[in-house]
Amino acid sequence: MNYQTSGANLYYETCGNGRPLILLHGNGESHAIFEKAIPRLAKRYTVYAVDSRGHGNSSPVNELHYEEMAQDVAELIRGLRLEKPIVYGFSDGGIIALLLGIREPDLLSGIVASGVNANPKGIQFVWLTLFRLFYFFNRSQLYRLMLTEPDITKEMLETIPVPVSVIGGSKDMIRERHMRWIADCIPNGRFTRLEGETHSSYVVNNEKLAELIIGCVETMEI
């Protein structure tokens, strides 16, 4: 299915029954990374797996910015008349989810964000160096996005009123102390460390993600 926002044509797939759950993928990916988790999630939720602007089957754009990507999702929620969805975001999708919690908190009932950073300094130094090198050679807007955005401050995180579960692997690309800081700044935030997991090992094409999302949501007072 497609939904036209003010800035992009968003592609999304939906299935299941129950309260709405929006799934947001990471940088350079698409909704396809959730294919193994969706069947389990669809038994409990009405799942909306979305391709962000400039990704997957959604329309290409000249530039990518997290604020605009978050606005797309807000417009999708309003346009489809979704009642207080839960939003799960992986990596860049987690950034989008946090921005929704900051900009449009009344639209949501809760957020689960994994491998998320509030600014580029939250990325491990070795990965940040690699991304700078890749950007030097290919000038991809995907790398530019990660190197220059977001800029989410402590004061912004403190305004998020909905419960937020932050998940990170012990071998994550994002610094663990940074993810813990994000969770600590949010009034109803919590951090879960997954031993032995990398940035994407438990997310991309992994059924384990479904149980993690369900577990996080069950602990939320929503």
C-alpha positions as CSV (number, residue, x, y, z in Angstrom):
1,M,0.0,0.0,0.0
2,N,1.0,3.6,-0.4
3,Y,0.3,6.8,1.5
4,Q,1.1,10.2,0.2
5,T,2.5,12.6,2.9
6,S,3.3,16.2,2.3
7,G,6.9,15.3,1.3
8,A,6.9,11.7,0.1
9,N,5.0,8.7,-1.1
10,L,5.4,6.1,1.7
11,Y,5.1,2.4,1.0
12,Y,3.9,0.2,3.8
13,E,2.5,-3.3,4.4
14,T,0.0,-4.2,7.0
15,C,-1.3,-7.5,8.5
16,G,-2.7,-8.9,11.8
17,N,-5.2,-7.8,14.4
18,G,-5.1,-5.9,17.6
19,R,-3.6,-2.6,18.7
20,P,-1.5,-0.9,16.0
21,L,2.3,-1.4,15.9
22,I,4.5,0.5,13.5
23,L,7.8,-1.0,12.5
24,L,10.6,1.4,11.3
25,H,13.8,0.0,9.7
26,G,17.3,1.3,9.7
27,N,19.6,3.2,7.3
28,G,19.6,1.9,3.8
29,E,17.1,-0.9,4.6
30,S,13.4,-1.5,4.1
31,H,10.5,-3.1,5.8
32,A,11.8,-6.5,4.5
33,I,14.2,-6.8,7.4
34,F,11.1,-7.6,9.6
35,E,9.7,-10.4,7.5
36,K,10.6,-13.1,10.1
37,A,9.3,-11.2,13.1
38,I,6.0,-10.0,11.5
39,P,4.1,-13.3,11.6
40,R,4.5,-13.6,15.4
41,L,3.7,-9.9,15.9
42,A,0.7,-10.1,13.7
43,K,-0.9,-12.6,16.1
44,R,-1.1,-9.8,18.7
45,Y,-1.0,-6.5,16.8
46,T,-2.1,-4.9,13.6
47,V,1.4,-4.4,12.1
48,Y,2.3,-1.5,9.8
49,A,5.8,-2.1,8.3
50,V,6.9,1.1,6.7
51,D,9.6,2.0,4.2
52,S,11.0,5.4,5.1
53,R,11.3,8.1,2.4
54,G,14.2,7.4,0.1
55,H,14.2,3.7,1.1
56,G,12.6,0.5,-0.3
57,N,9.5,1.2,-2.3
58,S,8.9,4.7,-0.9
59,S,9.6,7.6,-3.2
60,P,13.2,8.9,-3.6
61,V,14.2,12.3,-2.3
62,N,17.0,14.7,-2.9
63,E,18.0,14.9,0.7
64,L,17.3,12.8,3.9
65,H,16.6,14.4,7.3
66,Y,15.3,12.6,10.4
67,E,12.9,15.4,11.2
68,E,11.2,15.0,7.9
69,M,11.1,11.2,8.1
70,A,9.5,11.6,11.5
71,Q,6.9,14.0,10.1
72,D,6.1,11.4,7.4
73,V,5.2,8.8,10.0
74,A,3.1,11.4,12.0
75,E,1.2,12.1,8.8
76,L,0.7,8.4,8.2
77,I,-0.6,7.9,11.7
78,R,-3.1,10.7,11.2
79,G,-4.0,9.7,7.7
80,L,-4.7,6.1,8.5
81,R,-6.4,7.2,11.8
82,L,-4.3,4.8,13.9
83,E,-5.3,5.0,17.5
84,K,-2.2,5.5,19.7
85,P,0.1,3.1,18.0
86,I,3.2,1.6,19.6
87,V,6.3,2.4,17.5
88,Y,9.3,0.2,17.2
89,G,12.3,1.6,15.5
90,F,15.7,0.0,14.7
91,S,18.8,2.3,14.4
92,D,17.6,5.2,12.2
93,G,14.1,4.0,12.8
94,G,14.7,4.4,16.5
95,I,15.8,8.0,16.0
96,I,12.6,8.6,14.0
97,A,10.6,7.0,16.9
98,L,12.3,9.3,19.5
99,L,11.6,12.4,17.4
100,L,8.0,11.3,17.2
101,G,7.9,11.1,21.0
102,I,9.4,14.6,21.2
103,R,7.4,16.3,18.4
104,E,4.1,14.3,18.4
105,P,3.7,12.6,21.7
106,D,-0.1,12.6,21.7
107,L,-0.1,10.3,18.7
108,L,1.7,7.4,20.4
109,S,1.2,5.1,23.4
110,G,4.8,3.8,23.6
111,I,8.2,3.4,21.9
112,V,10.6,0.6,21.6
113,A,14.0,1.7,20.1
114,S,17.0,-0.5,19.5
115,G,20.5,0.4,18.5
116,V,19.5,4.1,18.7
117,N,21.7,7.2,19.1
118,A,20.8,10.8,19.9
119,N,23.7,12.3,18.0
120,P,26.6,11.0,15.8
121,K,29.0,10.9,18.8
122,G,26.9,8.0,20.2
123,I,28.3,5.8,17.4
124,Q,31.4,3.8,18.3
125,F,34.6,5.5,17.1
126,V,35.7,2.8,14.7
127,W,32.3,2.8,13.0
128,L,32.1,6.5,12.9
129,T,35.6,6.6,11.2
130,L,34.4,4.0,8.7
131,F,31.3,6.0,7.8
132,R,33.4,9.1,7.3
133,L,35.7,7.2,5.0
134,F,32.8,5.7,3.0
135,Y,31.2,9.2,2.7
136,F,34.5,10.7,1.5
137,F,34.5,8.3,-1.4
138,N,30.8,8.0,-2.4
139,R,29.1,11.1,-1.0
140,S,26.0,9.0,-0.2
141,Q,23.3,10.9,1.5
142,L,22.7,7.8,3.7
143,Y,26.2,8.2,5.2
144,R,25.8,12.0,5.4
145,L,22.7,11.6,7.4
146,M,24.4,9.4,10.0
147,L,27.4,11.7,10.2
148,T,25.5,15.0,10.6
149,E,22.3,14.1,12.4
150,P,20.4,13.8,14.7
151,D,20.9,16.4,17.4
152,I,18.6,15.3,20.2
153,T,19.4,16.9,23.5
154,K,18.8,15.9,27.1
155,E,16.2,18.6,27.4
156,M,14.4,17.2,24.4
157,L,14.4,13.6,25.7
158,E,13.1,14.8,29.0
159,T,9.9,16.0,27.3
160,I,8.9,12.5,26.0
161,P,5.8,11.5,28.1
162,V,5.2,8.0,26.8
163,P,7.1,4.9,28.0
164,V,10.2,4.1,26.1
165,S,12.2,0.9,26.0
166,V,15.8,1.2,24.6
167,I,17.5,-2.0,23.6
168,G,21.2,-2.5,22.8
169,G,23.5,-5.4,22.1
170,S,26.7,-5.8,24.1
171,K,28.5,-5.7,20.8
172,D,26.4,-2.8,19.4
173,M,27.7,-0.2,16.9
174,I,26.2,2.4,19.3
175,R,28.0,3.1,22.6
176,E,26.2,1.3,25.5
177,R,26.6,4.3,27.8
178,H,25.0,6.5,25.2
179,M,22.0,4.3,25.0
180,R,21.8,4.1,28.7
181,W,21.9,7.9,28.8
182,I,19.0,8.2,26.4
183,A,16.9,5.9,28.5
184,D,17.9,7.7,31.7
185,C,16.9,11.1,30.3
186,I,13.4,9.9,29.4
187,P,11.0,10.1,32.4
188,N,9.6,6.7,31.7
189,G,12.6,5.2,30.0
190,R,14.4,1.9,30.5
191,F,17.4,0.2,29.0
192,T,17.8,-3.5,28.2
193,R,21.3,-5.0,27.3
194,L,21.4,-8.0,25.1
195,E,24.5,-10.1,25.8
196,G,26.4,-11.2,22.8
197,E,24.3,-9.3,20.3
198,T,25.6,-6.9,17.7
199,H,23.8,-3.8,16.3
200,S,21.5,-5.9,14.0
201,S,21.9,-9.6,14.9
202,Y,18.6,-9.8,16.8
203,V,16.7,-7.6,14.4
204,V,17.4,-8.3,10.8
205,N,15.6,-11.4,9.6
206,N,15.3,-12.7,13.1
207,E,12.2,-14.0,14.9
208,K,13.8,-13.1,18.2
209,L,12.8,-9.5,17.6
210,A,9.1,-10.3,17.9
211,E,9.5,-11.6,21.4
212,L,11.6,-8.7,22.5
213,I,9.1,-6.2,21.2
214,I,6.2,-8.0,22.9
215,G,8.2,-8.3,26.2
216,C,9.0,-4.6,26.2
217,V,5.4,-3.6,25.5
218,E,4.1,-5.8,28.2
219,T,6.2,-4.0,30.8
220,M,4.9,-0.6,29.7
221,E,2.0,1.0,31.7
222,I,-0.1,1.8,28.6
